[in-house]
Amino acid sequence: MSETTRESMEYDVVIVGAGPAGLSAAIRLKQLDADLQVVVLEKGSEVGAHILSGAVLDPCGLDALIPDWRERGAPVTVPVREDQFYVLGEAGRIRVPNWPMPPLMSNHGNYIVSMGNVCRWTAEQAEELGVEVFPGMACSELIYGDNGEVKGVVAGEFGKNPDGTPSDAYEPGMELHGKYVFISEGVRGSLAKELIARYDLSSGHEPQKFGLGMKEIWEIDPDKHREGRVTHTMGWPLGKNAGGGSFIYHLDNNQVYVGFVVHLNYRNPHLYPYMEFQRFKHHPMVAELLEGGKRVAYGARAITEGGYQSMPKMVFPGGALLGCSVGMVNVPRIKGNQNAMLSGKAAAEAAFEAISAGRSSDELTSYETEVRQGAIGKDLKKVRNVKPMWSKWGLTPSLILGGFDMWTNNLLGLSIFGTMKHGKTDAEATELADKHQPIDYPRPDGKISFDRLTNVSFSMTNHEESQPCHLTLKDPSVPIEVNLPKYAEPAQRYCPAGVYEVVDGNFVINFQNCVHCKTCDIKDPSQNINWVTPQGGDGPNYPNM
Ligand SMILES: Cc1cc2nc3c(=O)[nH]c(=O)nc-3n(C[C@H](O)[C@H](O)[C@H](O)COP(=O)(O)OP(=O)(O)OC[C@H]3O[C@@H](n4cnc5c(N)ncnc54)[C@H](O)[C@@H]3O)c2cc1C
């Protein structure tokens, strides 16, 4: 518990994070009982500022939550018209036909959206129902009650000096107490991490797995634009170095989302995910599309990939983990937004039932049951072996066997592989640098590919420099004394924002550049970096990501 004295406010439900999960929970609570007091706290300068998805949206979550979303003007207007899937070689490509793909891989009925805009619109719907939505309010601390239950959060603390002491402009923030506290911070949230450790929520489950997703928005030549086209690729340039692949989604207004995901269980610490993304854009198929266009935005975010077997226990005394704080992405579909929404709805229904019965601060077990046994669990269970197959056997066998496994799950509801394990964490998967060759990456040309810092300026990222560095090191000596000799300090390469450098034998953290992707917290082989939230309003300011 914090020692600073703060004002407190009482709510029925306090929700951390205005992503699809948190906002859906807020809306459902107010739909069920307009008198419930519900608050949503968001660290971004506005709702949507930190949201980064592809995104092809499966509207099933929205259908369940706001059935008349079309009439209400949801920014979900570009239906998917065409699905393409390619395996790339350095200069060539092979189109994988759609017919052998299991039906769940089809994007028919889905939409290409800006999830940032969808969240902005969803927040308006929530506010119309009376939810209090506060952007610019980072939740930096959990408050525990006398019986070890979560009682609330501290939000809105501003004005600390770099050494953590209060400056003249210090504002202590507020305590927001709730009968239940929902943690919907998305991937690798700092409060979720604390809760998972404190209540041992991962016990009995596989470790969570992650990818790093990087994305640019391009405005391209109208002659090349095909509104509604969805293209996915695998293969080059990653080859055997890492799992992952790309997405190219043609939204409206001649804009295209170009994205690249690198699975973070790669072994070679010389791998440079950002440069793999830049190299990918020089494939003839992609370069031809982008030539003459301009990149208008850049961002990056980790994505959960552990799926069904990695979901930790998601309830604890006084609250619940929602959406990607649990990890609900269907990996072969690259879709998690629908499950995030459904989880918010399910958590709200469990909390409403509990509060109506006069309960508070206990475990919402009916929420966990609904997630595991309901639509979310069914969605994730069918594809549970795709990621472990890919990690163990590589791209081609996993395409064939993973496809077969998804078919048997789809048709018969069973897998001959059972439930495969993930094994190591992504940090543990990193091997010693001297076991691997450094990788020579071509220099960005400034037209199709860009250096990292130039691209970061297109994320509109900003952090007040006079605050403590939010990328904390458990032991400041580890980067130079352990990570540099053993792993060639991979933070210099895995960070998609160029936050970490080794300069004259010193480890430098340019925290101002941090885009809040959380990759460092996940991939540091020594698990020495702890990402904590900076003050509210800081970080990227994504437009229509
Ligand atoms: C590159 C990429 C491509 C993807 N493509 C797709 C796709 O095409 N389709 C799809 O369905 N899914 C896709 N996903 C997955 C999808 O983005 C996630 O499943 C979804 O965002 C999860 O929603 P959420 O609400 O749990 O978390 P988020 O969307 O991450 O929202 C969490 C919110 O909480 C805020 N927050 C975090 N910590 C705090 C704190 N301490 N205090 C206050 N606020 C906080 C964040 O700023 C953020 O606004 C993609 C993901 C990535 C990274």
The ligand as an SDF file (V2000), in Angstrom:
LIG
                    3D

 53 58  0  0  0  0  0  0  0  0999 V2000
    0.4850   -6.0590  -34.5640 C   0  0  0  0  0  0  0  0  0  0  0  0
   -0.8140   -6.6040  -34.0330 C   0  0  0  0  0  0  0  0  0  0  0  0
   -1.7970   -6.9760  -34.9210 C   0  0  0  0  0  0  0  0  0  0  0  0
   -3.0060   -7.4870  -34.4530 C   0  0  0  0  0  0  0  0  0  0  0  0
   -3.9750   -7.7590  -35.3560 N   0  0  0  0  0  0  0  0  0  0  0  0
   -5.2000   -8.0980  -34.9240 C   0  0  0  0  0  0  0  0  0  0  0  0
   -6.2620   -8.2270  -35.8460 C   0  0  0  0  0  0  0  0  0  0  0  0
   -6.1140   -8.0330  -37.0470 O   0  0  0  0  0  0  0  0  0  0  0  0
   -7.4830   -8.5820  -35.3500 N   0  0  0  0  0  0  0  0  0  0  0  0
   -7.6960   -8.7930  -34.0250 C   0  0  0  0  0  0  0  0  0  0  0  0
   -8.8190   -9.1020  -33.6300 O   0  0  0  0  0  0  0  0  0  0  0  0
   -6.6840   -8.6750  -33.1230 N   0  0  0  0  0  0  0  0  0  0  0  0
   -5.4530   -8.3170  -33.5290 C   0  0  0  0  0  0  0  0  0  0  0  0
   -4.4430   -8.1440  -32.6260 N   0  0  0  0  0  0  0  0  0  0  0  0
   -4.6780   -8.4830  -31.2120 C   0  0  0  0  0  0  0  0  0  0  0  0
   -5.4340   -7.3730  -30.4930 C   0  0  0  0  0  0  0  0  0  0  0  0
   -4.7510   -6.1640  -30.6490 O   0  0  0  0  0  0  0  0  0  0  0  0
   -5.5720   -7.7010  -29.0060 C   0  0  0  0  0  0  0  0  0  0  0  0
   -6.1210   -8.9620  -28.8460 O   0  0  0  0  0  0  0  0  0  0  0  0
   -6.4520   -6.6400  -28.3130 C   0  0  0  0  0  0  0  0  0  0  0  0
   -5.8590   -5.3740  -28.4240 O   0  0  0  0  0  0  0  0  0  0  0  0
   -6.6520   -6.9700  -26.8450 C   0  0  0  0  0  0  0  0  0  0  0  0
   -7.4890   -5.9860  -26.2760 O   0  0  0  0  0  0  0  0  0  0  0  0
   -7.3270   -5.5330  -24.7560 P   0  0  0  0  0  0  0  0  0  0  0  0
   -8.4480   -4.6230  -24.4770 O   0  0  0  0  0  0  0  0  0  0  0  0
   -7.1350   -6.7240  -23.9160 O   0  0  0  0  0  0  0  0  0  0  0  0
   -5.9340   -4.7400  -24.7090 O   0  0  0  0  0  0  0  0  0  0  0  0
   -5.4350   -3.4500  -25.4840 P   0  0  0  0  0  0  0  0  0  0  0  0
   -6.1270   -3.3040  -26.7780 O   0  0  0  0  0  0  0  0  0  0  0  0
   -3.9540   -3.5320  -25.5080 O   0  0  0  0  0  0  0  0  0  0  0  0
   -5.8750   -2.2440  -24.5620 O   0  0  0  0  0  0  0  0  0  0  0  0
   -5.2960   -2.0310  -23.3140 C   0  0  0  0  0  0  0  0  0  0  0  0
   -5.4460   -0.5730  -22.9310 C   0  0  0  0  0  0  0  0  0  0  0  0
   -5.0580   -0.4280  -21.5630 O   0  0  0  0  0  0  0  0  0  0  0  0
   -4.2300    0.6940  -21.4120 C   0  0  0  0  0  0  0  0  0  0  0  0
   -3.3900    0.4680  -20.2300 N   0  0  0  0  0  0  0  0  0  0  0  0
   -2.4540   -0.4930  -20.0780 C   0  0  0  0  0  0  0  0  0  0  0  0
   -1.9080   -0.4190  -18.8520 N   0  0  0  0  0  0  0  0  0  0  0  0
   -2.5070    0.6050  -18.2140 C   0  0  0  0  0  0  0  0  0  0  0  0
   -2.3630    1.1570  -16.9080 C   0  0  0  0  0  0  0  0  0  0  0  0
   -1.5340    0.6360  -15.9930 N   0  0  0  0  0  0  0  0  0  0  0  0
   -3.1160    2.2440  -16.5910 N   0  0  0  0  0  0  0  0  0  0  0  0
   -4.0190    2.7570  -17.4830 C   0  0  0  0  0  0  0  0  0  0  0  0
   -4.1880    2.2570  -18.7330 N   0  0  0  0  0  0  0  0  0  0  0  0
   -3.4510    1.1830  -19.0890 C   0  0  0  0  0  0  0  0  0  0  0  0
   -3.4700    0.7540  -22.7230 C   0  0  0  0  0  0  0  0  0  0  0  0
   -2.9400    2.0460  -22.9450 O   0  0  0  0  0  0  0  0  0  0  0  0
   -4.5390    0.3480  -23.7360 C   0  0  0  0  0  0  0  0  0  0  0  0
   -5.2590    1.4610  -24.1980 O   0  0  0  0  0  0  0  0  0  0  0  0
   -3.2180   -7.6460  -33.0670 C   0  0  0  0  0  0  0  0  0  0  0  0
   -2.2110   -7.2800  -32.1660 C   0  0  0  0  0  0  0  0  0  0  0  0
   -1.0260   -6.7550  -32.6480 C   0  0  0  0  0  0  0  0  0  0  0  0
    0.0240   -6.3170  -31.6690 C   0  0  0  0  0  0  0  0  0  0  0  0
  1  2  1  0
  2  3  1  0
  2 52  2  0
  3  4  2  0
  4  5  1  0
  4 50  1  0
  5  6  2  0
  6  7  1  0
  6 13  1  0
  7  8  2  0
  7  9  1  0
  9 10  1  0
 10 11  2  0
 10 12  1  0
 12 13  2  0
 13 14  1  0
 14 15  1  0
 14 50  1  0
 15 16  1  0
 16 17  1  0
 16 18  1  0
 18 19  1  0
 18 20  1  0
 20 21  1  0
 20 22  1  0
 22 23  1  0
 23 24  1  0
 24 25  2  0
 24 26  1  0
 24 27  1  0
 27 28  1  0
 28 29  2  0
 28 30  1  0
 28 31  1  0
 31 32  1  0
 32 33  1  0
 33 34  1  0
 33 48  1  0
 34 35  1  0
 35 36  1  0
 35 46  1  0
 36 37  1  0
 36 45  1  0
 37 38  2  0
 38 39  1  0
 39 40  1  0
 39 45  2  0
 40 41  1  0
 40 42  2  0
 42 43  1  0
 43 44  2  0
 44 45  1  0
 46 47  1  0
 46 48  1  0
 48 49  1  0
 50 51  2  0
 51 52  1  0
 52 53  1  0
M  END
$$$$
